[in-house]
């Protein structure tokens, strides 16, 4: 969700009389007055009475409900075909300001302003935003947001983030580019081994059976897919771990072309709760290091132009070829495809 997308939606809602507050990652950047990272969605808060009108406005622009296990009347996600998503949080206050329905906002939570791309938006006060970033299993992305807020607004850092500060100190003196990378300097990237396959299949399903991909993998099909890839003669695979938990993997293979050996990236998948933290970049870097050390001439891959992955690879320096096209021919009948 770009800054332009975000402002277009906010202006649309406000033009139609909807009182809307920016929460989440864009709320943090609004308070900071600058964009610090990419955002997969736009989190907004609004009185519940505006939900029908909001739905009407966004559905007219191609947005539809995104299925989630935690969907409620007061918290749901609308997304369009390009992968843009709006995470809606609604509430109702009575005349005294007491929250009587919905997400547990209080009136003092909705009193700040910030700036996105030069446009002033309503948002959450800095101290409340920091408080909202506690009480759950925080990650390096949360730490980046909270650190920026605490430094700008002179707010004490919550103790829940001590491990990230310790990791930064641990990594001092090493050429690491960002907080996610510094935190994960002590994490483990390993060569794939056969014992990793079940965990990889479980993570693969978790990633691709959810938005924006919405595939329909089963344990059996995921096992066949990844198992077949891992059995290639020139297979190259890496896994990324947090303690004993698999959080990412890359499956690739080397092949010979008349210009020399190439690497093709078959699959790259990162745990949804760990995306946008530099993990994908770390796995790509490991693969690129292998390429440099083994006289590989190039790395190729396929991804969708409409997904965030396309911009991810472009930022890593990958180019797309307008002269090439992906062709396919389906042998499934219509009923089976559905």
N, C-alpha and C positions, 0 to 999 in steps of 0.2 A: 504494500500500500504506500504509494508515493505521497510526498507533501502536496502535490497538485491534486491527487485523488482525494486526500483528506480534506483539503479546503473546499473542494467542490461539494462534498457531501455535507460539511458543516454549513456552508452557505445555503445549500438547498433546504436543509432542515430549518434554519433560522429564518429564511425568507418566507417559509410557510408557517411561522409562528411557533415553532417547536423550541422549547428551552432545552439546550443540549450542552453537556460538559464533556470535555475530552479527558479520558482516564488512560491507564496503561502506558505503554512505551511512548506514544505520541504525546500523552500528558506530561511525561517527564521532559521530553524535548521541548515542549511548549514552555515549560517553566525555565528551562535552560536558555531558551531563545535561539537554539540551533539544533540541527539534526545530528545526532551522535552515532546512529546506527540505522540499519534497514529495519523496517517494520512489516510483518506479515499481515497485520490487520489493523483496524482502527477500533479502539475501545471507547464507547460513549456511555454516558449516564443521562437519563432523562425521566421526567415524571411519567408514570405508567399510563396516564390518560392520553398521552401522545402516541402510544404504540400503534394503534390502528392507522393513524395518519402516516407515521414513519413507514410502516409496512407498505402502504399504498404507494408512497413516493418512491421507495427503493425497488419494489416489485415492478413498477412501471419502467424502471431502468435495467431490468433483467436480473435483479437479485432474487434469490430463492433461499429457503431454509436449508442450512447445512446440518445434516444429522449429527448429533452428539449424544453421548450417554447422559450428560448432565444438563440437557436442555430443560428449561422451565419457562413458565409464562413471563417471568421477569428477567430471564437471562437466556438469550438464544443468539445464534449467529446467522447472518444472511450473507450469501456470497454470489458472485456472478461467474460467468463462463471464463473470464480471464484470470481467475484466482484471487480477485480482490474480496476481502471479507470485512464485515462490520460486526463487532461483538457488542450486543446491546444489553445494558444493565438498567432496569427500570425500578422505580420506587414510588411510594405514595406517602406523603406527610399529611397529618391531620392539621386542623387550624392552629394547634399549639406547637406544631413543628415536630411532633412525634412520628417516627416511622411506623406505619401501620400495615405496610405491605411491601414485599419485594426485597431487592438487594439492600443490605443494611447500611445505607448512607444516612448521615445526619446532616442537618442544615449547615453546620460549620465546615462540613467536608466539601461544600460546593460554593466557595467564596473567592477563588483566586482567578487570575487571568494570566495568560501566557501568549506567546507569539509563535506561529508556524508560517514560515515562508513570508513573513511580513504582515500576516493577517492575525489580528487579535482574537483569541478564543477563550471561552470560559473553561476553567479546569480545577484541579484539586490543589489545595495549599501544599507547599513543599514538605512541611513536617508531617502532614497527613499522608502524603504520597510515600514518604519513607516508612511510616507505620504500616501502610498497605503492602509494603514489600517485606513483611515479616509474617511469622505464624504458619509457614509452609516450608517445603523443601526447596530452599533458594538455590540458585545456580550462579554461574559466573556472569551471565547476562544481567541478572538482578543486581549483582554486586557493582557492575559498571554503572547502572542507573543510579543506585543509592550513593555510590561514591561521588558521582558528579553532583548530585543534589546536596549532599552533606558538605562538600567543599564550597559550593557556590553560596549556600544559605547558612553556613556555620551551624550545622546540625550534628549532634553526636552520632557516630556510627553505631548501629545496633550490634550487640555482641554476636548475633547469629552469623555475622559476616567476618568474624575473627579469623576463620580458617583461610579466607581468601586473602586477607592482609598478610597472614603468615606465609602464604604461598608466594606472594609478591616479594617478600623479604628473602625467601628461599631462592628465588630466581634472580636476585640482584647479581649483575655482572654477566648475565647471559643475554644474548641478542634475541630477545623475545618481543614481539611487536604489540601485543595487546593483553588485556587482563585475562581473557579466556585462555590465551596461549601461555601466559605466565602461570596461571592456576594449573594448567594441565602439563606444565613442564615435567612434573613428577608423575604424571599419569602414564599409562602403559599403551603404547602402540606395538602390537605383536604381529608377526607373520601368522596368517591363517593356518590352523591345523584342523584335522578332521573332527576333533572333539568340539570345535567351535560351531559346527554346523547346526545343531538344534537351537542354540541361542541366536544364531544369525537368522534362521527361519522365523523364529518368534518375533524378532525385531523387524524383519522384512515385512511381515504381515501387519505389524503395528503401524509401520510407516505408510505403506501403500494402500491399506484398506481404509485409510482415513483421508480427509481433505488435505490437499486439493486433488489427490489422485482418485480416491474412491474406487479402488480395484476390489476384486472379490477373490483374493488368494485364500486357499485352505492350507492346512499343515502339509497335506500330501503334495499339492502342486508347488508350494514354496520349496519343499524338500527336493523335489525333482529338479526344479529350476536351478537352485543354488548348488545342489549336488552335481548336476551335469556341468555347471561352470567350473566347479572346483576340480573336476576330473580331467580337465583339458591338460594336454601334455605341457603346455607352456603357461599354465595358470599362475597369476600373481594376485595375492590377496593379503589385506591387512585388516586387523580388528583393533578397535579403540575401547579401552576399559576404564571405568571409574571403580576402583577397588575390584570387586568381583562381578561387577555389572557391566554387560556389553552395552555400549552407547553408540557405536557406529562401526561400519565396515565398508570396505571397497573390494569389489571383485573385478579383476581385469585379466587380460591374457596378451601375450606377445604373439605376433605373426610376422611373416616375411613378405615384404613387397620388393619390387625390383630396385627400389632406391635404398633399401636397407630394412632393418627390423623396426616394427611399429608396436605400440601398445594400444589396445582398445579397451576402454572402460565399459564393462558390462553393467555393473550396478554400483551405486554409491548411496548409502542410506544411513541417516542419523536419527536417533531417538527424537521424537517430536519435542519433548521437553528440553532437549539439548541443542536444538537447531538455533542458528544465528549466533553461535558462540565461538565460531572459528574451528569447530571440530571437522567439518567437511574440508576446510582448507588444509588442516593438518594431515588428513589422509591423502589428499591430492598431493601435498608437498612430499610425503613419503614415497608415493608412486613416482613423482617427477625426479626425486633423488635417485631412485633405482634406474630410471631412464637415462639420466646423465652418466651414471657409473657404468652403464652397459651399452653405450653407443647406440641407444634407441634414437631413430630419426624424428619421430613425432608421436603424439598421443591423440587419439580420436575418440569420439563418443557421439551418442545421439540423445537429444532431450527435446522437450516441447518449447517452442517459442513463447507460448502463453503462460508458462510457469515461471516461478521465481528462480528455478534452477538455471534457466537461460541467462539471466543477469548475473547469477553467481559465477558461472563459468567465464562469462565475458570479463568480469572484474579480475579473474585470475589470468587474463591474457589470451583466452581462447577466442578464435574467430569462426564465423560460420560461412559456408560456401553457398552463394546464391546459385551457382552453376549445378549444384547437386540436388537431388530430390529423393525422398524415401518412397518407394513403391511397395504395394502389397496386393495380394489377392486373397479374398476370404473364401474358405470352403465350408463354413458353418451356415446352416440354414437360419432363417430369421428367428424362428422360435428358440433355437439353441443359443443364438447370440444374446437374446434378451434374458 
